[in-house]
Amino acid sequence: MILQLQARQLQRSLLLAMGAVLAVTGLFFVHIPKAHASAANPHQLVPLYIYPSWWVTGNDWYRACDSMNNAGNGSTAIMNPDNGPGSSRDSDYDYVINHCHQDGNNVIGYVDTGYGSVALSTVESQIDDYYSWYNTNSGGVDGRIDGIFLDEMNNFPTTTVDGGLTAAQYYHTIYNYIKAKDPTHTFDDVVGNPGSPAATDWQVDDTSTPSTQAADEVVVFEGPETGTLGLNNYTKPSWVDNYSASTIAMLVYATPDTDLATVCSTLQNDNAGLVDVTNYDVTSTATPWNFFQGSTYWSDFTSDC
């Protein structure tokens, strides 16, 4: 199973409670304000954990990238061959990556960090695989990935994780490892997904000394539209408004088409410039990201958001 979101929801509820305590006691780094930007014209950050059937007319990968917001640096799809890069290269991904690039959009590779429980060497090995297997631009096919999606990122910088490192050290090491893959900084975007907001901006703060930066963009919410851990109960931390909306991502599932306009408005008010909304929900065998929205829903989403 790619992700067990039901277990993750429980873990995140505990993390949120811990965050409230730690924020009060002042155990986090102090943030430095940065320029704010509007979320009025968001881009998409779409987990496309589906097979790249590029030979099928109207396939979901092409359909997604064809209608993403490609203004500026474009939107981003997340590839996930097998809860990571898998055991070997799959050349079918070359064609969908190339298609997304032709549309002016990006594709990044999924890596699970288990909130810091995955060995640093394992994370780095999976990053190596992505950049080794999906790093070719030949024969008119540009199959180069544009970066890495670090799932299950820890929100607490002083927590001890794999190897006796603090979470800040662990993720900053991974961040630098990815950046070293491309000295031109063209194909090294790093998106972190804790699924809920940290008490401070340490994950995206690029001004602290020593640096704690763990990502270029961060997912501050992943969850259903409603419920205990739903968007209806999400509270935006104050630091989010100190950042450009292009730094803030939110992923919402279990949202009916009739609620899309309201949810998109909420995401805009929460300063999210990278978004995805789907009507699919968590099941016992799949996550919302194992499927792609139907044509009507996707059209309404890209129109409303």
N, C-alpha and C positions, 0 to 999 in steps of 0.2 A: 504494500500500500504506500502510495506516495506520501501522503500526510494523514495523520489521524487528528482531524480538526476538533473532534469532540473532546479528546484528551487535552489538546492544546488550549481549548477554551477554558477548561478547568485550571490549567496551569497559569494561564494569563490572568484569570481572576485573582489568583494568589499573588502573582507578580504585581498587579495593580495595587493590592492592599499593602504589600511591602513597600511599593514606591511612595505611597502616601506617608508612611511612617518615616522613611529615609529622607524624604523631601523636608519634613518638619525638622528633623534632627540635623539637617545641613550636611549630610555626608556626600553630597554630590559636588562636582566641579561647578564653578560659577560661569554662566554663559556671557558672551559678548554679543550685543545686539548687531544684527546685520540688516541690509536693506530689505524692505517688504515689497512684494509684488502682488498684483491682482491674480485671482484664480478664475477670472471671468472667461478665459479661453483655455480650458485644461487640455492636456494631452492624455493619452491612454497608457496605462501600464497593465498589460493583459497576460495573466498566467495561461499559456496555451499548452497544457499538459496533454496534448493529443498528437497522434501520429501525423507526420508531414506528408500526407498523400497528395503530393504536388501534381501527379498525373491525372487526378480526378478534376473534371471541369467544375469550377465553383467550389473547390475544396475550402475548408474552414480557415486554413492558414492564409491563403490568398485573399479570401473574403475579409478577414480581419485586417490585414495590412493595407488592403485597397482602400479602406474607409477610415483608417486612423487619422488623427490630426497630424499632418506632416510638416506643419509650420515650424520654422526655426530648426532645431535639432531633431524634430520628429518625435513620434511616440515609440513605445517599446513593447515587444512581445517577449515572454520568458519561455525558453525551450526547456524541456525536462524529459530526456530520453528514458531514464529509469531511476527516478529519485536521485538524480545526478546525471553525469555524462554516460553512465552505463559501462559495460565491459569492453566495448569496441566502437569504432567510428561507424556512423550510419550516414552514408552519402546522400540519402534522401533529404536530410536537413540542409545540405548545400543549396538546394533549389528554392526552398522556402526562405532561407536567409537571404539569398540573392534577390528573390522577389520583393521581400520587405525592404531591402536596400534600394531597389529600383523605385519603390514607392516613397522613398525618403524617410523610412522608419528603421528601427533598430531591433536586434535580437540579442538577448543576453542569456547565459546559462545558469541553471538552477544548481545550487549547492546547499545541502542541509548542514547546519552547524550544531543543532541540538542544544541551543542556548549555552554553547561552550563545552558541551560534553563530548563532542566528536573530536578525536585526536587532531591536533594541528597538522600533523603530517598527512592525515587522511584528507583533510580539507585542501591542503596544498596539492596533493596528488590529483584530486578531482579537478582543480583549477588547471593543473598541467595538462590533463587529458583534454579539457575543452580547448585550450590554446594550441595543443598539438594536432587535434583531430579536425578542428573547425577554424583553420587559419590559412585557407588557400583562396587565391583569386586568380583563376586561370580559365581559359577557354570560354570567356564571357560569363563565367559563373563566380560571383563573389560570395563565398561561403564563410567569410570571417565573422566570428561573433564580436559583439560590441562591448562585452563586459560580463559581469557575474552578479547573480542574485543570491544573496546570503540569507537563507531562510532561518527562522528560529534564532534570531539574534538576541543576545542577552541585554536587558535594559539596565543592569546594575554594574557600573564600572569597577567597583571595588570587590565584587564577588569573586571568589576563587573558582577557576574553571580548569580545564585540562592542563596538565603539566605544571600545576601550581601557579599559573599565571593569573593575574586579575583579568576580568572580562575586558577591561580597557586595553590591556597589553595584548591579549589574545586577538581581539578584532583589529587593533591597529597593525599588528603583525600581518594579518591576512590582507588588510587594505593595502599595505605597502607591497606585499607579494604580488597582488594583482596589478598594481601600478607599474611594477618593474617589468611586467610582461610586454608592455608597449611604451617605450621611451617617448614616443611621439604623443602619447596620451589621446589617441584617437579611438582605440578599441579597449578601453580600460574602465568603463563606467562601473561603479559599485553601488548596488541598491541593497540596503539592509532591511530585513523584515522581522521586527520583534512582534508585530501584530497589534501592539498597543504602545502608547507613548511613554518614553522615559520621563523622569521628573525634570531632567535638564536636557540640553542640546548636545551632550558630549559626543554622541555618535556622528554628528555632522559638523561639529565645531572644528574649523580649520585654522583657528587663531590661538588656541591654548598652547602653553609651554609647560611641560612637554606635551606634544600633540596626543590627543585621544581619538582623532578622527577615524571612524570605522566605515563610513559610507559617504557617497556623494548625495544620495537621496535616501530617505527612510520612510518605511510604511508605518504610520502611526495608528492605523486601524485596519484590522481584517476581521470581519465578522458579519453576522446577519443584520438585516435592517432593524429588526425588533427583538426584544428579549433582554434578559439580564445583562448579557454582554453585547447587546445590539447597538446599532448606531444611535438609537433613541436614547441610550444611556451614556453615550460618549461625551466626555468633557475635554475640550481642547486646552492643552497646557499653554501658559502665556508665552513660552519661548517660540512656539510655532509661528506666531505673527511677526517674529523678528527675521524670518527667512523668506526668500522668494518662494512663491507657490511651486515652482519647479523642483524644489527640494523635498516637498511634502507629498506623500502618496497615501491613498486610502482605497481599500478593496472591500466591496460590500456584496454579499450574496443573499439568497432567499428574498429577493425583491421583486414583487409583481410589476408587470409593465405599467399598471395604473399608478404606481408610486414613483416612477422614474423621475419625473419632473421635480417632485418634492425632495427626493434623495439627492439629486444633482445640485439642487439649490443649497442643501445642507452642506454638501462637500465643498461647494464654492465658499460658503460662509466660514468653513473650517480651514480655509487657505490651502486646500488640496489642489495641486496642479497636475498630479499624475493619478488617474483614477480608473477603476473598473467596477461595473455593477452587473450582476447576473441574477437571473431568476432561479438558477440551480441552487440546491441546498446540500448540506452534508448528509450522507447516507452511511450505512454500515459497511459499504464496499467502495465508496468513492468520495471524492471531494468535489466542490463546485467547479474546480478548475480542470477536472477531467473531461469537461464538456465545453462546447462553445455555443454561445447564444444563437437562437434561431434568427433568421434574416429580419423578421419584423422587429423583434426585440432589440437586436443589435443596431438596426437603423434608428429606432426610437432613442436608444441610449446615446449614440454618437450625436444625435440631434439635440437631445436634452442636456447632455453634459459637454 
